[in-house]
């Protein structure tokens, strides 16, 4: 990864979880119930990604989306801060026959895009590792990687509930979505996320996106704690 100023945020510190442990990465892949090959294939189709397109995925994790975008004919740059994640993703890509993927060990704040600007930039369930100031920096950097009118898709833990209802909203969400150990993300996992990571309110995210030079063409508040945005870079 490129050398960064001493005052830069350290993206490798992710809530104390060691994503350079191969066993942790395997568990992570198993728990990604919202990121199955079929669901990612559906997202690729929804976005209109096809042959001839270039795609950047930041926070690519174990590569399920990047693989589906590649199989659709796109040229993909899969970026993740964890080398263990990338190694796992490369093995999955080889097994699937996805060949047009370049893997980069870097983060939102350190990835240096080379070559032509991308048609699509995607990030899912990763941006919450950054505090709000650094989210804004990341959005500015993402906009610089996209062609005019390029598409930015964001899905993450983003809070759309009224701020005064935070205690009830968080408790109810954890009760509704937490799984048993071995079946997905547990209540302990979600509690750790809220306590130690940096999810924020939808109205803050939306202001940042506009400041970074994006038009928000569609937003879906999937639950009170998860939202997705389809944005277009202003020409």
Secondary structure, 3 states (H helix, E strand, C coil): CCCCCCCCCCCCCCCCCCCCCHHHHHHHHHHCCCCCHHHHHHHHHHHCCCCCCEEEEECCCCCHHHHHHHHCCCEEEEEECCHHHHHHHHHHHHHHCCCCEEEEECCCCCCCCCCCCEEEEEEECCHHHCCHHHHHHHHHHHHHHEEEEEEEEEEEEEECCCHHHHHHHHHHHHHHHCCCCCCCCCHHHHHHHHHHCCCEEHHHHHHHHHHCCEEEEEEEEEECCEEEEEEEECC
